[in-house]
């Protein structure tokens, strides 16, 4: 069973509920990065995180005060481990 981190908590994929007041629903915008995994490690993660930040800035998407790239990096590593991803 695939796992995701939703609002800071590890959950089974498909169990999170995104509220209809979410910006993506209201405006149809958002940013994402696809990250290559080799030997269980994300490739060029700093570059991905920096691009993600630039994308958020370009769309004027406010970043929550409790968000940090360091926290996101840790959550990415946790999801990779929880799902046993070695290559992808």
N, CA, C and O of each residue as an XYZ file, in Angstrom:
352
protein
N       0.840     -1.175      0.000
C       0.000      0.000      0.000
C       0.891      1.246      0.000
O       1.754      1.392      0.865
N       0.688      2.119     -0.943
C       1.475      3.346     -1.041
C       1.150      4.291      0.105
O       0.022      4.343      0.594
N       2.163      5.034      0.520
C       1.996      6.006      1.598
C       2.354      7.395      1.086
O       3.178      7.551      0.184
N       1.716      8.401      1.682
C       1.971      9.805      1.364
C       2.043     10.578      2.675
O       1.595     10.100      3.717
N       2.609     11.771      2.608
C       2.521     12.669      3.757
C       1.497     13.729      3.390
O       1.635     14.437      2.393
N       0.460     13.819      4.227
C      -0.623     14.777      4.008
C      -0.762     15.630      5.263
O      -1.049     15.118      6.345
N      -0.556     16.930      5.109
C      -0.600     17.856      6.250
C       0.316     17.395      7.383
O      -0.049     17.464      8.557
N       1.510     16.926      7.018
C       2.523     16.567      7.992
C       2.405     15.179      8.595
O       3.223     14.808      9.437
N       1.404     14.399      8.187
C       1.219     13.060      8.757
C       1.287     12.004      7.662
O       0.725     12.181      6.581
N       1.979     10.904      7.948
C       2.060      9.784      7.011
C       0.707      9.076      6.981
O       0.157      8.718      8.022
N       0.177      8.880      5.765
C      -1.128      8.232      5.583
C      -1.066      7.285      4.401
O      -0.165      7.372      3.567
N      -2.045      6.369      4.336
C      -2.192      5.537      3.142
C      -2.624      6.439      1.995
O      -3.448      7.334      2.180
N      -2.071      6.204      0.817
C      -2.454      6.991     -0.355
C      -3.954      6.863     -0.574
O      -4.518      5.777     -0.439
N      -4.592      7.968     -0.911
C      -6.018      7.963     -1.193
C      -6.902      8.232      0.003
O      -8.124      8.274     -0.141
N      -6.320      8.417      1.195
C      -7.151      8.637      2.380
C      -7.247     10.108      2.764
O      -8.087     10.464      3.590
N      -6.418     10.968      2.195
C      -6.476     12.392      2.507
C      -7.635     13.061      1.789
O      -8.058     12.621      0.720
N      -8.138     14.117      2.382
C      -9.223     14.878      1.768
C      -8.742     16.309      1.581
O      -8.350     16.973      2.540
N      -8.775     16.775      0.343
C      -8.378     18.151      0.051
C      -9.644     19.002      0.080
O     -10.581     18.728     -0.670
N      -9.693     20.030      0.933
C     -10.901     20.845      1.018
C     -11.165     21.626     -0.273
O     -10.237     21.989     -0.996
N     -12.434     21.872     -0.541
C     -12.797     22.612     -1.760
C     -12.386     24.071     -1.685
O     -12.467     24.788     -2.683
N     -11.945     24.521     -0.514
C     -11.424     25.884     -0.387
C      -9.938     25.950     -0.715
O      -9.342     27.026     -0.691
N      -9.341     24.807     -1.019
C      -7.930     24.745     -1.395
C      -7.686     25.588     -2.638
O      -8.496     25.590     -3.565
N      -6.579     26.297     -2.653
C      -6.252     27.192     -3.762
C      -6.284     26.489     -5.116
O      -6.745     27.069     -6.100
N      -5.801     25.252     -5.179
C      -5.785     24.517     -6.452
C      -7.201     24.342     -7.002
O      -7.411     24.420     -8.213
N      -8.167     24.108     -6.121
C      -9.558     23.997     -6.562
C     -10.115     25.351     -6.984
O     -10.833     25.458     -7.978
N      -9.775     26.382     -6.217
C     -10.339     27.706     -6.491
C      -9.771     28.343     -7.749
O     -10.504     28.974     -8.511
N      -8.461     28.182     -7.975
C      -7.797     28.884     -9.074
C      -7.236     27.962    -10.154
O      -6.836     28.429    -11.220
N      -7.206     26.666     -9.886
C      -6.676     25.727    -10.878
C      -5.184     25.860    -11.098
O      -4.685     25.534    -12.175
N      -4.460     26.338    -10.087
C      -3.012     26.482    -10.242
C      -2.279     25.596     -9.234
O      -2.887     25.020     -8.332
N      -0.998     25.505     -9.403
C      -0.161     24.723     -8.506
C       1.188     24.474     -9.148
O       1.375     24.741    -10.335
N       2.123     23.968     -8.374
C       3.447     23.620     -8.883
C       3.783     22.207     -8.419
O       3.295     21.743     -7.388
N       4.625     21.532     -9.198
C       5.066     20.202     -8.796
C       6.432     19.940     -9.407
O       6.840     20.604    -10.360
N       7.117     18.985     -8.858
C       8.403     18.515     -9.359
C       8.356     16.998     -9.409
O       7.819     16.365     -8.500
N       8.906     16.413    -10.450
C       9.107     14.966    -10.536
C      10.567     14.698    -10.213
O      11.460     15.282    -10.828
N      10.811     13.826     -9.261
C      12.166     13.617     -8.752
C      12.601     12.179     -9.005
O      11.923     11.236     -8.597
N      13.717     12.021     -9.668
C      14.295     10.705     -9.951
C      14.898     10.138     -8.675
O      15.584     10.845     -7.937
N      14.638      8.858     -8.418
C      15.195      8.156     -7.261
C      16.139      7.075     -7.771
O      15.756      6.248     -8.598
N      17.371      7.084     -7.276
C      18.362      6.057     -7.609
C      18.960      5.551     -6.300
O      19.417      6.336     -5.469
N      18.950      4.235     -6.129
C      19.461      3.609     -4.902
C      18.813      4.212     -3.653
O      19.474      4.416     -2.635
N      17.510      4.494     -3.748
C      16.771      5.014     -2.606
C      17.020      6.468     -2.273
O      16.564      6.957     -1.239
N      17.743      7.171     -3.143
C      18.079      8.569     -2.868
C      17.557      9.471     -3.986
O      17.685      9.136     -5.164
N      16.969     10.617     -3.619
C      16.493     11.550     -4.637
C      17.669     12.250     -5.319
O      18.611     12.688     -4.659
N      17.602     12.346     -6.631
C      18.671     12.981     -7.405
C      18.439     14.490     -7.496
O      17.324     14.943     -7.751
N      19.492     15.245     -7.288
C      19.467     16.704     -7.466
C      18.349     17.359     -6.652
O      17.680     18.274     -7.134
N      18.150     16.892     -5.425
C      17.028     17.359     -4.617
C      17.092     18.862     -4.363
O      16.059     19.532     -4.406
N      18.269     19.404     -4.100
C      18.380     20.855     -3.873
C      17.874     21.642     -5.076
O      17.185     22.649     -4.914
N      18.213     21.188     -6.282
C      17.743     21.870     -7.495
C      16.221     21.811     -7.587
O      15.576     22.806     -7.919
N      15.647     20.642     -7.291
C      14.188     20.487     -7.329
C      13.512     21.417     -6.320
O      12.524     22.079     -6.640
N      14.049     21.461     -5.110
C      13.452     22.297     -4.071
C      13.550     23.775     -4.427
O      12.610     24.535     -4.192
N      14.678     24.186     -4.991
C      14.830     25.586     -5.398
C      13.859     25.944     -6.514
O      13.279     27.031     -6.501
N      13.670     25.042     -7.487
C      12.701     25.295     -8.562
C      11.281     25.363     -8.017
O      10.476     26.184     -8.456
N      10.982     24.499     -7.064
C       9.669     24.513     -6.437
C       9.410     25.870     -5.782
O       8.340     26.455     -5.951
N      10.385     26.358     -5.043
C      10.264     27.677     -4.387
C      10.079     28.773     -5.420
O       9.242     29.656     -5.233
N      10.842     28.737     -6.508
C      10.698     29.752     -7.559
C       9.315     29.685     -8.199
O       8.729     30.721     -8.511
N       8.788     28.478     -8.397
C       7.453     28.322     -8.962
C       6.376     28.903     -8.056
O       5.451     29.567     -8.526
N       6.498     28.651     -6.756
C       5.550     29.218     -5.799
C       5.606     30.737     -5.820
O       4.573     31.407     -5.806
N       6.819     31.276     -5.853
C       6.990     32.732     -5.914
C       6.399     33.305     -7.198
O       5.739     34.343     -7.166
N       6.631     32.641     -8.322
C       6.150     33.137     -9.619
C       4.626     33.188     -9.668
O       4.055     34.061    -10.323
N       3.963     32.253     -8.976
C       2.496     32.219     -8.967
C       1.904     32.998     -7.787
O       0.690     33.006     -7.583
N       2.781     33.651     -7.015
C       2.342     34.408     -5.835
C       1.551     33.528     -4.869
O       0.564     33.963     -4.274
N       2.000     32.294     -4.727
C       1.377     31.384     -3.768
C       2.060     31.590     -2.424
O       3.267     31.389     -2.286
N       1.271     31.991     -1.439
C       1.814     32.217     -0.106
C       2.273     30.900      0.501
O       1.582     29.885      0.424
N       3.437     30.940      1.097
C       4.001     29.761      1.742
C       3.665     29.843      3.231
O       3.960     30.855      3.868
N       3.054     28.798      3.800
C       2.722     28.832      5.233
C       3.972     29.066      6.078
O       5.069     28.639      5.719
N       3.787     29.745      7.198
C       4.919     30.068      8.068
C       5.624     28.829      8.598
O       6.830     28.864      8.845
N       4.892     27.735      8.777
C       5.508     26.528      9.326
C       6.145     25.648      8.252
O       6.611     24.548      8.549
N       6.169     26.127      7.002
C       6.779     25.387      5.894
C       8.245     25.780      5.754
O       8.604     26.948      5.905
N       9.075     24.802      5.467
C      10.475     25.080      5.135
C      10.939     24.041      4.123
O      10.433     22.919      4.087
N      11.903     24.428      3.309
C      12.453     23.480      2.344
C      13.136     22.324      3.057
O      13.137     21.198      2.561
N      13.717     22.600      4.224
C      14.367     21.549      4.999
C      13.338     20.525      5.480
O      13.588     19.320      5.440
N      12.180     21.010      5.934
C      11.107     20.109      6.383
C      10.590     19.282      5.206
O      10.362     18.080      5.341
N      10.404     19.926      4.056
C       9.944     19.205      2.870
C      10.952     18.142      2.459
O      10.572     17.027      2.103
N      12.238     18.485      2.507
C      13.279     17.509      2.166
C      13.179     16.288      3.076
O      13.263     15.154      2.605
N      13.002     16.515      4.377
C      12.887     15.406      5.324
C      11.658     14.554      5.017
O      11.718     13.327      5.090
N      10.543     15.202      4.673
C       9.319     14.460      4.355
C       9.480     13.648      3.071
O       8.961     12.536      2.976
N      10.185     14.185      2.094
C      10.451     13.439      0.853
C      11.237     12.174      1.174
O      10.916     11.096      0.675
N      12.263     12.307      2.005
C      13.075     11.149      2.383
C      12.241     10.119      3.152
O      12.411      8.916      2.958
N      11.342     10.587      4.022
C      10.473      9.682      4.779
C       9.533      8.908      3.853
O       9.322      7.711      4.045
N       8.971      9.584      2.855
C       8.049      8.925      1.926
C       8.784      7.887      1.082
O       8.262      6.801      0.832
N       9.992      8.224      0.646
C      10.795      7.272     -0.127
C      11.026      6.011      0.702
O      10.845      4.896      0.214
N      11.427      6.197      1.958
C      11.700      5.053      2.835
C      10.422      4.268      3.148
O      10.422      3.038      3.091
N       9.342      4.966      3.474
C       8.086      4.298      3.843
C       7.532      3.451      2.701
O       6.889      2.427      2.935
N       7.781      3.878      1.469
C       7.290      3.143      0.307
C       8.318      2.157     -0.244
O       8.048      1.458     -1.220
N       9.494      2.102      0.381
C      10.524      1.168     -0.064
C      10.968      1.417     -1.495
O      11.250      0.478     -2.240
N      11.029      2.687     -1.876
C      11.402      3.021     -3.255
C      12.920      2.970     -3.388
O      13.639      3.662     -2.667
N      13.392      2.156     -4.302
C      14.820      2.062     -4.578
C      15.156      2.755     -5.893
O      16.175      3.437     -6.006
N      14.305      2.577     -6.867
C      14.490      3.185     -8.194
C      13.156      3.782     -8.634
O      12.099      3.199     -8.393
N      13.210      4.915     -9.264
C      11.953      5.470     -9.779
C      12.083      6.878    -10.266
O      11.103      7.466    -10.725
